[in-house]
Amino acid sequence: MGNLDFKQFSERHHPHIHPPGKTLFVTYRLAGSIPKATVREYKAKKEWQEGELKRVRKLAKGNDTPELKEWIERIEQFKREWFVKFEEILHKAQSGPMWMQDDRVAEKVTENLRRLDGDDYRLDAFCVMSNHVHTVFKPFLSEADLKENFDEDGRLVFLSEHPGLSKIMHSLRSPVKIS
């Protein structure tokens, strides 16, 4: 399979790209922690850039043209800039819910992270903030564990006894009860 990215989609169709056997840095946040207008702006710019990249790829017909390389670099730069912008918004914590500043909630989030440690991944580090969580972990899913199969629609899927990033993130973001 060589240099495979295991791609799954969550229920909300967000891609979770998981290179098997790699350590991952993941940030997840509370809904509403980034203003909706900012998210809409990001999505509009991203869709426009992806459309332009698709157009340029079609014109390039598989050749690495200077224009194609420039668009790929523009998109990478865009992603880096928005990552920084989102991080700044999250760390300022000026909008949206901040439930995790409550010690009881933060402790439940911490328990949830530790619950999967040793079973689904090796937890290396984490930081629970007021409105988001940073984690560094290495899922136990490896390329050697993946088995190729086809789903009911005939699409190729990969199965493993170890969960991929999508299932791990679903488990981590599941609601927790505060007592």
CNS distance restraints for C-alpha pairs under 8 A (distance, minus, plus):
assign (resid   1 and name CA) (resid 143 and name CA) 7.49 0.50 0.50
assign (resid   3 and name CA) (resid  19 and name CA) 7.78 0.50 0.50
assign (resid   4 and name CA) (resid  19 and name CA) 6.28 0.50 0.50
assign (resid   4 and name CA) (resid  20 and name CA) 7.18 0.50 0.50
assign (resid   4 and name CA) (resid 143 and name CA) 7.34 0.50 0.50
assign (resid   5 and name CA) (resid  17 and name CA) 6.23 0.50 0.50
assign (resid   5 and name CA) (resid  18 and name CA) 5.58 0.50 0.50
assign (resid   5 and name CA) (resid  19 and name CA) 4.38 0.50 0.50
assign (resid   5 and name CA) (resid  20 and name CA) 6.76 0.50 0.50
assign (resid   6 and name CA) (resid  17 and name CA) 5.78 0.50 0.50
assign (resid   6 and name CA) (resid  18 and name CA) 4.85 0.50 0.50
assign (resid   6 and name CA) (resid  19 and name CA) 5.71 0.50 0.50
assign (resid   6 and name CA) (resid  20 and name CA) 6.64 0.50 0.50
assign (resid   6 and name CA) (resid 158 and name CA) 7.70 0.50 0.50
assign (resid   6 and name CA) (resid 164 and name CA) 7.62 0.50 0.50
assign (resid   7 and name CA) (resid  15 and name CA) 6.64 0.50 0.50
assign (resid   7 and name CA) (resid  16 and name CA) 5.73 0.50 0.50
assign (resid   7 and name CA) (resid  17 and name CA) 4.46 0.50 0.50
assign (resid   7 and name CA) (resid  18 and name CA) 6.05 0.50 0.50
assign (resid   8 and name CA) (resid  15 and name CA) 5.87 0.50 0.50
assign (resid   8 and name CA) (resid  16 and name CA) 5.30 0.50 0.50
assign (resid   8 and name CA) (resid  17 and name CA) 6.52 0.50 0.50
assign (resid   8 and name CA) (resid 164 and name CA) 7.66 0.50 0.50
assign (resid   8 and name CA) (resid 165 and name CA) 7.61 0.50 0.50
assign (resid   8 and name CA) (resid 166 and name CA) 5.98 0.50 0.50
assign (resid   9 and name CA) (resid  13 and name CA) 5.03 0.50 0.50
assign (resid   9 and name CA) (resid  14 and name CA) 5.43 0.50 0.50
assign (resid   9 and name CA) (resid  15 and name CA) 4.60 0.50 0.50
assign (resid   9 and name CA) (resid  16 and name CA) 5.90 0.50 0.50
assign (resid   9 and name CA) (resid 166 and name CA) 6.55 0.50 0.50
assign (resid  10 and name CA) (resid  14 and name CA) 5.41 0.50 0.50
assign (resid  10 and name CA) (resid  15 and name CA) 6.62 0.50 0.50
assign (resid  10 and name CA) (resid  16 and name CA) 7.25 0.50 0.50
assign (resid  10 and name CA) (resid 166 and name CA) 5.84 0.50 0.50
assign (resid  10 and name CA) (resid 167 and name CA) 7.99 0.50 0.50
assign (resid  10 and name CA) (resid 170 and name CA) 7.80 0.50 0.50
assign (resid  16 and name CA) (resid 165 and name CA) 6.06 0.50 0.50
assign (resid  16 and name CA) (resid 166 and name CA) 5.57 0.50 0.50
assign (resid  17 and name CA) (resid 165 and name CA) 7.24 0.50 0.50
assign (resid  18 and name CA) (resid  22 and name CA) 7.89 0.50 0.50
assign (resid  18 and name CA) (resid 164 and name CA) 6.88 0.50 0.50
assign (resid  18 and name CA) (resid 165 and name CA) 5.95 0.50 0.50
assign (resid  20 and name CA) (resid 139 and name CA) 7.75 0.50 0.50
assign (resid  20 and name CA) (resid 141 and name CA) 5.70 0.50 0.50
assign (resid  20 and name CA) (resid 142 and name CA) 4.59 0.50 0.50
assign (resid  20 and name CA) (resid 143 and name CA) 5.29 0.50 0.50
assign (resid  21 and name CA) (resid 138 and name CA) 7.12 0.50 0.50
assign (resid  21 and name CA) (resid 139 and name CA) 6.99 0.50 0.50
assign (resid  21 and name CA) (resid 140 and name CA) 6.90 0.50 0.50
assign (resid  21 and name CA) (resid 141 and name CA) 6.25 0.50 0.50
assign (resid  21 and name CA) (resid 142 and name CA) 4.69 0.50 0.50
assign (resid  21 and name CA) (resid 143 and name CA) 6.77 0.50 0.50
assign (resid  22 and name CA) (resid 138 and name CA) 6.04 0.50 0.50
assign (resid  22 and name CA) (resid 139 and name CA) 7.42 0.50 0.50
assign (resid  23 and name CA) (resid 136 and name CA) 6.94 0.50 0.50
assign (resid  23 and name CA) (resid 137 and name CA) 5.55 0.50 0.50
assign (resid  23 and name CA) (resid 138 and name CA) 4.17 0.50 0.50
assign (resid  23 and name CA) (resid 139 and name CA) 7.11 0.50 0.50
assign (resid  24 and name CA) (resid 135 and name CA) 7.92 0.50 0.50
assign (resid  24 and name CA) (resid 136 and name CA) 5.57 0.50 0.50
assign (resid  24 and name CA) (resid 137 and name CA) 5.48 0.50 0.50
assign (resid  24 and name CA) (resid 138 and name CA) 5.98 0.50 0.50
assign (resid  24 and name CA) (resid 139 and name CA) 7.97 0.50 0.50
assign (resid  25 and name CA) (resid 134 and name CA) 7.25 0.50 0.50
assign (resid  25 and name CA) (resid 135 and name CA) 5.69 0.50 0.50
assign (resid  25 and name CA) (resid 136 and name CA) 4.53 0.50 0.50
assign (resid  25 and name CA) (resid 137 and name CA) 6.79 0.50 0.50
assign (resid  26 and name CA) (resid 134 and name CA) 5.87 0.50 0.50
assign (resid  26 and name CA) (resid 135 and name CA) 5.25 0.50 0.50
assign (resid  26 and name CA) (resid 136 and name CA) 6.43 0.50 0.50
assign (resid  27 and name CA) (resid 132 and name CA) 6.94 0.50 0.50
assign (resid  27 and name CA) (resid 133 and name CA) 5.54 0.50 0.50
assign (resid  27 and name CA) (resid 134 and name CA) 4.47 0.50 0.50
assign (resid  27 and name CA) (resid 135 and name CA) 6.30 0.50 0.50
assign (resid  28 and name CA) (resid 132 and name CA) 5.63 0.50 0.50
assign (resid  28 and name CA) (resid 133 and name CA) 5.45 0.50 0.50
assign (resid  28 and name CA) (resid 134 and name CA) 6.78 0.50 0.50
assign (resid  29 and name CA) (resid  33 and name CA) 6.80 0.50 0.50
assign (resid  29 and name CA) (resid 131 and name CA) 5.90 0.50 0.50
assign (resid  29 and name CA) (resid 132 and name CA) 3.97 0.50 0.50
assign (resid  29 and name CA) (resid 133 and name CA) 6.27 0.50 0.50
assign (resid  30 and name CA) (resid  97 and name CA) 6.87 0.50 0.50
assign (resid  30 and name CA) (resid  98 and name CA) 7.80 0.50 0.50
assign (resid  30 and name CA) (resid 131 and name CA) 5.56 0.50 0.50
assign (resid  30 and name CA) (resid 132 and name CA) 6.00 0.50 0.50
assign (resid  31 and name CA) (resid  96 and name CA) 7.64 0.50 0.50
assign (resid  31 and name CA) (resid  97 and name CA) 7.69 0.50 0.50
assign (resid  32 and name CA) (resid  36 and name CA) 7.13 0.50 0.50
assign (resid  32 and name CA) (resid  95 and name CA) 7.54 0.50 0.50
assign (resid  32 and name CA) (resid  96 and name CA) 4.88 0.50 0.50
assign (resid  32 and name CA) (resid  97 and name CA) 6.66 0.50 0.50
assign (resid  33 and name CA) (resid  90 and name CA) 6.57 0.50 0.50
assign (resid  33 and name CA) (resid  93 and name CA) 7.34 0.50 0.50
assign (resid  33 and name CA) (resid  95 and name CA) 5.86 0.50 0.50
assign (resid  33 and name CA) (resid  96 and name CA) 4.37 0.50 0.50
assign (resid  33 and name CA) (resid  97 and name CA) 6.17 0.50 0.50
assign (resid  33 and name CA) (resid  98 and name CA) 7.85 0.50 0.50
assign (resid  33 and name CA) (resid 131 and name CA) 6.32 0.50 0.50
assign (resid  34 and name CA) (resid  38 and name CA) 6.85 0.50 0.50
assign (resid  34 and name CA) (resid  39 and name CA) 6.93 0.50 0.50
assign (resid  34 and name CA) (resid  86 and name CA) 7.19 0.50 0.50
assign (resid  34 and name CA) (resid  89 and name CA) 6.57 0.50 0.50
assign (resid  34 and name CA) (resid  90 and name CA) 6.84 0.50 0.50
assign (resid  34 and name CA) (resid  95 and name CA) 6.92 0.50 0.50
assign (resid  34 and name CA) (resid  96 and name CA) 6.96 0.50 0.50
assign (resid  35 and name CA) (resid  39 and name CA) 6.53 0.50 0.50
assign (resid  35 and name CA) (resid  95 and name CA) 6.93 0.50 0.50
assign (resid  35 and name CA) (resid  96 and name CA) 7.46 0.50 0.50
assign (resid  36 and name CA) (resid  40 and name CA) 6.07 0.50 0.50
assign (resid  37 and name CA) (resid  41 and name CA) 6.11 0.50 0.50
assign (resid  38 and name CA) (resid  42 and name CA) 6.19 0.50 0.50
assign (resid  39 and name CA) (resid  43 and name CA) 6.15 0.50 0.50
assign (resid  40 and name CA) (resid  44 and name CA) 6.10 0.50 0.50
assign (resid  41 and name CA) (resid  45 and name CA) 6.24 0.50 0.50
assign (resid  42 and name CA) (resid  46 and name CA) 6.00 0.50 0.50
assign (resid  42 and name CA) (resid  82 and name CA) 7.52 0.50 0.50
assign (resid  43 and name CA) (resid  47 and name CA) 6.00 0.50 0.50
assign (resid  44 and name CA) (resid  48 and name CA) 6.19 0.50 0.50
assign (resid  45 and name CA) (resid  49 and name CA) 6.15 0.50 0.50
assign (resid  46 and name CA) (resid  50 and name CA) 6.08 0.50 0.50
assign (resid  46 and name CA) (resid  75 and name CA) 7.98 0.50 0.50
assign (resid  47 and name CA) (resid  51 and name CA) 6.09 0.50 0.50
assign (resid  48 and name CA) (resid  52 and name CA) 6.28 0.50 0.50
assign (resid  49 and name CA) (resid  53 and name CA) 6.11 0.50 0.50
assign (resid  49 and name CA) (resid  71 and name CA) 8.00 0.50 0.50
assign (resid  49 and name CA) (resid  75 and name CA) 6.75 0.50 0.50
assign (resid  50 and name CA) (resid  54 and name CA) 6.10 0.50 0.50
assign (resid  50 and name CA) (resid  75 and name CA) 7.85 0.50 0.50
assign (resid  51 and name CA) (resid  55 and name CA) 6.21 0.50 0.50
assign (resid  52 and name CA) (resid  56 and name CA) 6.13 0.50 0.50
assign (resid  52 and name CA) (resid  71 and name CA) 7.81 0.50 0.50
assign (resid  53 and name CA) (resid  57 and name CA) 6.00 0.50 0.50
assign (resid  53 and name CA) (resid  68 and name CA) 7.16 0.50 0.50
assign (resid  53 and name CA) (resid  71 and name CA) 6.03 0.50 0.50
assign (resid  53 and name CA) (resid  72 and name CA) 7.15 0.50 0.50
assign (resid  54 and name CA) (resid  58 and name CA) 6.20 0.50 0.50
assign (resid  55 and name CA) (resid  59 and name CA) 6.37 0.50 0.50
assign (resid  56 and name CA) (resid  60 and name CA) 6.01 0.50 0.50
assign (resid  56 and name CA) (resid  67 and name CA) 7.26 0.50 0.50
assign (resid  56 and name CA) (resid  68 and name CA) 5.96 0.50 0.50
assign (resid  56 and name CA) (resid  71 and name CA) 7.96 0.50 0.50
assign (resid  57 and name CA) (resid  61 and name CA) 6.14 0.50 0.50
assign (resid  57 and name CA) (resid  62 and name CA) 6.81 0.50 0.50
assign (resid  57 and name CA) (resid  68 and name CA) 6.45 0.50 0.50
assign (resid  58 and name CA) (resid  62 and name CA) 7.68 0.50 0.50
assign (resid  60 and name CA) (resid  64 and name CA) 6.96 0.50 0.50
assign (resid  60 and name CA) (resid  65 and name CA) 6.29 0.50 0.50
assign (resid  60 and name CA) (resid  68 and name CA) 7.11 0.50 0.50
assign (resid  64 and name CA) (resid  68 and name CA) 6.27 0.50 0.50
assign (resid  64 and name CA) (resid  69 and name CA) 6.66 0.50 0.50
assign (resid  65 and name CA) (resid  69 and name CA) 6.32 0.50 0.50
assign (resid  66 and name CA) (resid  70 and name CA) 6.07 0.50 0.50
assign (resid  67 and name CA) (resid  71 and name CA) 6.26 0.50 0.50
assign (resid  68 and name CA) (resid  72 and name CA) 6.24 0.50 0.50
assign (resid  69 and name CA) (resid  73 and name CA) 6.20 0.50 0.50
assign (resid  70 and name CA) (resid  74 and name CA) 6.11 0.50 0.50
assign (resid  71 and name CA) (resid  75 and name CA) 6.19 0.50 0.50
assign (resid  72 and name CA) (resid  76 and name CA) 6.29 0.50 0.50
assign (resid  73 and name CA) (resid  77 and name CA) 6.06 0.50 0.50
assign (resid  74 and name CA) (resid  78 and name CA) 6.04 0.50 0.50
assign (resid  75 and name CA) (resid  79 and name CA) 6.19 0.50 0.50
assign (resid  76 and name CA) (resid  80 and name CA) 6.29 0.50 0.50
assign (resid  77 and name CA) (resid  81 and name CA) 6.15 0.50 0.50
assign (resid  78 and name CA) (resid  82 and name CA) 6.16 0.50 0.50
assign (resid  79 and name CA) (resid  83 and name CA) 6.03 0.50 0.50
assign (resid  80 and name CA) (resid  84 and name CA) 6.37 0.50 0.50
assign (resid  81 and name CA) (resid  85 and name CA) 6.20 0.50 0.50
assign (resid  82 and name CA) (resid  86 and name CA) 5.94 0.50 0.50
assign (resid  83 and name CA) (resid  87 and name CA) 6.14 0.50 0.50
assign (resid  84 and name CA) (resid  88 and name CA) 6.16 0.50 0.50
assign (resid  85 and name CA) (resid  89 and name CA) 6.28 0.50 0.50
assign (resid  86 and name CA) (resid  90 and name CA) 6.12 0.50 0.50
assign (resid  87 and name CA) (resid  91 and name CA) 6.01 0.50 0.50
assign (resid  88 and name CA) (resid  92 and name CA) 6.10 0.50 0.50
assign (resid  89 and name CA) (resid  93 and name CA) 6.35 0.50 0.50
assign (resid  89 and name CA) (resid  94 and name CA) 7.41 0.50 0.50
assign (resid  90 and name CA) (resid  94 and name CA) 7.94 0.50 0.50
assign (resid  90 and name CA) (resid 131 and name CA) 6.78 0.50 0.50
assign (resid  90 and name CA) (resid 132 and name CA) 7.01 0.50 0.50
assign (resid  91 and name CA) (resid 129 and name CA) 7.98 0.50 0.50
assign (resid  93 and name CA) (resid  98 and name CA) 7.46 0.50 0.50
assign (resid  93 and name CA) (resid 130 and name CA) 7.27 0.50 0.50
assign (resid  93 and name CA) (resid 131 and name CA) 6.84 0.50 0.50
assign (resid  96 and name CA) (resid 131 and name CA) 7.90 0.50 0.50
assign (resid  97 and name CA) (resid 131 and name CA) 6.46 0.50 0.50
assign (resid  98 and name CA) (resid 130 and name CA) 4.80 0.50 0.50
assign (resid  98 and name CA) (resid 131 and name CA) 4.66 0.50 0.50
assign (resid  99 and name CA) (resid 105 and name CA) 6.66 0.50 0.50
assign (resid  99 and name CA) (resid 130 and name CA) 6.28 0.50 0.50
assign (resid  99 and name CA) (resid 131 and name CA) 6.62 0.50 0.50
assign (resid 100 and name CA) (resid 104 and name CA) 7.97 0.50 0.50
assign (resid 100 and name CA) (resid 105 and name CA) 5.25 0.50 0.50
assign (resid 100 and name CA) (resid 106 and name CA) 4.80 0.50 0.50
assign (resid 100 and name CA) (resid 128 and name CA) 7.17 0.50 0.50
assign (resid 100 and name CA) (resid 129 and name CA) 6.43 0.50 0.50
assign (resid 100 and name CA) (resid 130 and name CA) 4.49 0.50 0.50
assign (resid 100 and name CA) (resid 131 and name CA) 6.02 0.50 0.50
assign (resid 100 and name CA) (resid 132 and name CA) 7.74 0.50 0.50
assign (resid 101 and name CA) (resid 105 and name CA) 7.42 0.50 0.50
assign (resid 101 and name CA) (resid 106 and name CA) 6.64 0.50 0.50
assign (resid 101 and name CA) (resid 129 and name CA) 6.89 0.50 0.50
assign (resid 101 and name CA) (resid 130 and name CA) 4.40 0.50 0.50
assign (resid 101 and name CA) (resid 131 and name CA) 7.62 0.50 0.50
assign (resid 102 and name CA) (resid 106 and name CA) 6.26 0.50 0.50
assign (resid 102 and name CA) (resid 130 and name CA) 7.91 0.50 0.50
assign (resid 103 and name CA) (resid 107 and name CA) 5.98 0.50 0.50
assign (resid 104 and name CA) (resid 108 and name CA) 6.38 0.50 0.50
assign (resid 104 and name CA) (resid 178 and name CA) 6.71 0.50 0.50
assign (resid 105 and name CA) (resid 109 and name CA) 6.29 0.50 0.50
assign (resid 105 and name CA) (resid 178 and name CA) 6.64 0.50 0.50
assign (resid 106 and name CA) (resid 110 and name CA) 6.15 0.50 0.50
assign (resid 106 and name CA) (resid 128 and name CA) 6.45 0.50 0.50
assign (resid 107 and name CA) (resid 111 and name CA) 6.08 0.50 0.50
assign (resid 108 and name CA) (resid 112 and name CA) 6.13 0.50 0.50
assign (resid 108 and name CA) (resid 176 and name CA) 6.59 0.50 0.50
assign (resid 108 and name CA) (resid 177 and name CA) 7.80 0.50 0.50
assign (resid 108 and name CA) (resid 178 and name CA) 7.21 0.50 0.50
assign (resid 109 and name CA) (resid 113 and name CA) 6.33 0.50 0.50
assign (resid 109 and name CA) (resid 128 and name CA) 7.61 0.50 0.50
assign (resid 109 and name CA) (resid 172 and name CA) 7.86 0.50 0.50
assign (resid 109 and name CA) (resid 176 and name CA) 7.60 0.50 0.50
assign (resid 110 and name CA) (resid 114 and name CA) 6.25 0.50 0.50
assign (resid 110 and name CA) (resid 128 and name CA) 7.44 0.50 0.50
assign (resid 111 and name CA) (resid 115 and name CA) 5.91 0.50 0.50
assign (resid 112 and name CA) (resid 116 and name CA) 6.99 0.50 0.50
assign (resid 112 and name CA) (resid 172 and name CA) 6.15 0.50 0.50
assign (resid 113 and name CA) (resid 117 and name CA) 6.82 0.50 0.50
assign (resid 113 and name CA) (resid 123 and name CA) 7.78 0.50 0.50
assign (resid 113 and name CA) (resid 172 and name CA) 6.45 0.50 0.50
assign (resid 114 and name CA) (resid 123 and name CA) 7.36 0.50 0.50
assign (resid 116 and name CA) (resid 120 and name CA) 5.37 0.50 0.50
assign (resid 116 and name CA) (resid 121 and name CA) 6.48 0.50 0.50
assign (resid 117 and name CA) (resid 121 and name CA) 5.29 0.50 0.50
assign (resid 117 and name CA) (resid 122 and name CA) 5.32 0.50 0.50
assign (resid 117 and name CA) (resid 123 and name CA) 5.47 0.50 0.50
assign (resid 118 and name CA) (resid 122 and name CA) 5.61 0.50 0.50
assign (resid 118 and name CA) (resid 123 and name CA) 7.73 0.50 0.50
assign (resid 119 and name CA) (resid 140 and name CA) 7.95 0.50 0.50
assign (resid 120 and name CA) (resid 139 and name CA) 5.90 0.50 0.50
assign (resid 120 and name CA) (resid 140 and name CA) 5.85 0.50 0.50
assign (resid 120 and name CA) (resid 141 and name CA) 7.98 0.50 0.50
assign (resid 120 and name CA) (resid 162 and name CA) 6.41 0.50 0.50
assign (resid 120 and name CA) (resid 163 and name CA) 6.51 0.50 0.50
assign (resid 120 and name CA) (resid 168 and name CA) 7.36 0.50 0.50
assign (resid 121 and name CA) (resid 137 and name CA) 6.32 0.50 0.50
assign (resid 121 and name CA) (resid 138 and name CA) 5.28 0.50 0.50
assign (resid 121 and name CA) (resid 139 and name CA) 3.92 0.50 0.50
assign (resid 121 and name CA) (resid 140 and name CA) 5.13 0.50 0.50
assign (resid 122 and name CA) (resid 137 and name CA) 5.48 0.50 0.50
assign (resid 122 and name CA) (resid 138 and name CA) 5.11 0.50 0.50
assign (resid 122 and name CA) (resid 139 and name CA) 6.32 0.50 0.50
assign (resid 122 and name CA) (resid 140 and name CA) 7.34 0.50 0.50
assign (resid 123 and name CA) (resid 135 and name CA) 7.85 0.50 0.50
assign (resid 123 and name CA) (resid 136 and name CA) 6.43 0.50 0.50
assign (resid 123 and name CA) (resid 137 and name CA) 4.44 0.50 0.50
assign (resid 123 and name CA) (resid 138 and name CA) 6.64 0.50 0.50
assign (resid 124 and name CA) (resid 135 and name CA) 7.81 0.50 0.50
assign (resid 124 and name CA) (resid 136 and name CA) 5.42 0.50 0.50
assign (resid 124 and name CA) (resid 137 and name CA) 5.19 0.50 0.50
assign (resid 124 and name CA) (resid 138 and name CA) 7.58 0.50 0.50
assign (resid 125 and name CA) (resid 135 and name CA) 5.78 0.50 0.50
assign (resid 125 and name CA) (resid 136 and name CA) 5.05 0.50 0.50
assign (resid 125 and name CA) (resid 137 and name CA) 6.93 0.50 0.50
assign (resid 126 and name CA) (resid 133 and name CA) 7.15 0.50 0.50
assign (resid 126 and name CA) (resid 134 and name CA) 5.39 0.50 0.50
assign (resid 126 and name CA) (resid 135 and name CA) 4.19 0.50 0.50
assign (resid 126 and name CA) (resid 136 and name CA) 6.11 0.50 0.50
assign (resid 127 and name CA) (resid 133 and name CA) 5.72 0.50 0.50
assign (resid 127 and name CA) (resid 134 and name CA) 5.16 0.50 0.50
assign (resid 127 and name CA) (resid 135 and name CA) 6.54 0.50 0.50
assign (resid 128 and name CA) (resid 132 and name CA) 6.44 0.50 0.50
assign (resid 128 and name CA) (resid 133 and name CA) 4.59 0.50 0.50
assign (resid 128 and name CA) (resid 134 and name CA) 6.60 0.50 0.50
assign (resid 129 and name CA) (resid 133 and name CA) 5.71 0.50 0.50
assign (resid 129 and name CA) (resid 134 and name CA) 7.97 0.50 0.50
assign (resid 139 and name CA) (resid 163 and name CA) 7.80 0.50 0.50
assign (resid 139 and name CA) (resid 164 and name CA) 7.33 0.50 0.50
assign (resid 139 and name CA) (resid 165 and name CA) 7.54 0.50 0.50
assign (resid 140 and name CA) (resid 162 and name CA) 6.21 0.50 0.50
assign (resid 140 and name CA) (resid 163 and name CA) 7.83 0.50 0.50
assign (resid 141 and name CA) (resid 145 and name CA) 6.60 0.50 0.50
assign (resid 141 and name CA) (resid 146 and name CA) 7.84 0.50 0.50
assign (resid 141 and name CA) (resid 160 and name CA) 7.23 0.50 0.50
assign (resid 141 and name CA) (resid 161 and name CA) 7.96 0.50 0.50
assign (resid 141 and name CA) (resid 162 and name CA) 5.11 0.50 0.50
assign (resid 141 and name CA) (resid 163 and name CA) 6.45 0.50 0.50
assign (resid 141 and name CA) (resid 164 and name CA) 6.36 0.50 0.50
assign (resid 142 and name CA) (resid 146 and name CA) 6.93 0.50 0.50
assign (resid 145 and name CA) (resid 160 and name CA) 5.64 0.50 0.50
assign (resid 145 and name CA) (resid 161 and name CA) 7.34 0.50 0.50
assign (resid 145 and name CA) (resid 162 and name CA) 7.82 0.50 0.50
assign (resid 146 and name CA) (resid 158 and name CA) 5.72 0.50 0.50
assign (resid 146 and name CA) (resid 159 and name CA) 5.49 0.50 0.50
assign (resid 146 and name CA) (resid 160 and name CA) 5.04 0.50 0.50
assign (resid 147 and name CA) (resid 158 and name CA) 5.40 0.50 0.50
assign (resid 147 and name CA) (resid 159 and name CA) 5.10 0.50 0.50
assign (resid 147 and name CA) (resid 160 and name CA) 6.30 0.50 0.50
assign (resid 148 and name CA) (resid 156 and name CA) 6.84 0.50 0.50
assign (resid 148 and name CA) (resid 157 and name CA) 5.96 0.50 0.50
assign (resid 148 and name CA) (resid 158 and name CA) 4.75 0.50 0.50
assign (resid 148 and name CA) (resid 159 and name CA) 6.46 0.50 0.50
assign (resid 149 and name CA) (resid 156 and name CA) 5.81 0.50 0.50
assign (resid 149 and name CA) (resid 157 and name CA) 5.29 0.50 0.50
assign (resid 149 and name CA) (resid 158 and name CA) 6.02 0.50 0.50
assign (resid 149 and name CA) (resid 159 and name CA) 7.06 0.50 0.50
assign (resid 150 and name CA) (resid 154 and name CA) 5.24 0.50 0.50
assign (resid 150 and name CA) (resid 155 and name CA) 5.24 0.50 0.50
assign (resid 150 and name CA) (resid 156 and name CA) 4.56 0.50 0.50
assign (resid 150 and name CA) (resid 157 and name CA) 5.49 0.50 0.50
assign (resid 151 and name CA) (resid 155 and name CA) 5.48 0.50 0.50
assign (resid 151 and name CA) (resid 156 and name CA) 6.58 0.50 0.50
assign (resid 151 and name CA) (resid 157 and name CA) 6.44 0.50 0.50
assign (resid 163 and name CA) (resid 167 and name CA) 5.77 0.50 0.50
assign (resid 163 and name CA) (resid 168 and name CA) 6.35 0.50 0.50
assign (resid 164 and name CA) (resid 168 and name CA) 6.30 0.50 0.50
assign (resid 165 and name CA) (resid 169 and name CA) 5.95 0.50 0.50
assign (resid 166 and name CA) (resid 170 and name CA) 6.19 0.50 0.50
assign (resid 167 and name CA) (resid 171 and name CA) 6.23 0.50 0.50
assign (resid 168 and name CA) (resid 172 and name CA) 6.21 0.50 0.50
assign (resid 169 and name CA) (resid 173 and name CA) 6.02 0.50 0.50
assign (resid 170 and name CA) (resid 174 and name CA) 6.05 0.50 0.50
